[in-house]
């Protein structure tokens, strides 16, 4: 778990916000709560929060509207959106605007702790998407040693779910995936995470030439062929992150 944080929990359900507060405080975090967006904005003006946990569906001013206002006040503060309702378009709007993550109620607190850690630790957040488990393990070891935070998905559906949960800086994505291929997975992720840079990794560059080319035409950043040259990958990631720090789009 990351160092103790100052966290704001915003939810119109008193039982929910108090339960989340109690559990986070047991982990050593300092927690304030707000029953609505207006109180959340008032608290955000008074306190510099390390993290905000925000309900999506609230009366008067919903969580997305509140998130946008907080983002203007404190653009570096990560916000995790939560909801028990089917409000996909509202959640997508928040993720596209830069919300760090999304979770469904009832909360899985182990997942929440992981998201909090990912939101606050240093080092770029990388998603590796490949059904080759040995390659994923190797990439995770190598990239973790270089200071990156690495999450692994073994199929396209899982990758899309993880992209809703975490705001990845870069995804390394294989083209041959079940049940969604690499292009379908990339486009589904880009729909909610337009600023995540995609790097294709494939062992079938010629065989899947059409699919690779279409993915590159859809603004994937680069293509690396397997077996992966780890030094070349490290250099590419370093260049990618430098461009993101300069505010460049990270796309071709």
Steps between C-alpha positions, in 0.01 A plus 500: 500500500613851423593747775211626710286734293239770547190367323160652424203261470196651325170308504138582583465163676603563860553132584724450197722802557539427871587136429764602246634763740530248783685245286740759356569643845587149623768505227639820650357750252343832599148514359240772458152438359245700306132413435482688169700681236454843654650396835778318312596820318496693826735247661724492192551876533612457860714184477753365253383139463727223376205303361124531451250213492190633324152355455371548145127528564417777748210751514531862384860468375613156392845355556625574149406867527666514842810323370541752218485790746749335736730426206510870413591580861748214552594343165758262652262344753397149390128424515347151513136490388262248661139406430239229550304609194517437125627845402764401246493823300548713812793283610653514151475879509694510826768257380544691173546818707776336702340328800753246625271201535154353535358239738159342539318479830512308726871580510767233491729660757808305396450640149447846648827478693677398178347793310599741776856369484510527121361853513763629741828318431763643270592334172297471181208256509528236226238249382639188332239314293607160368374142534861376531532481879875439492556813292275701731694383804830586331380845395366569847831404661713702258281811503447491877879495544511819292254675730175448308180380665371210293155342479437192286194388302489171310208581270331798344192501722709504818718776355197721436373443855840591644507818289174609664660438840837674445628791293790330319772709341594233245359167385710231334249304298527178301298480178392137536274493807184323615211590483573850362796540266763765567335767289158446656654509847697816423196683360285400799764630740561816301127572518534560876874573527590721201835601654631146554781434252483165320808303393433189293696183574467209259675190376297501179582834339463371143212261562302769684625789287152632423396496867827661613477770233140580591599532866788732412265702279272528804784685677679220680849633571733226374537130425763270650555150367553196720734387639504843662828686528466616860748786459312626196175478699655687793619777268160522336323525835744765618437706187125451531492618860722799419251604231211462744683714758538771234128485433533340159218266402709184499337392174635477152 
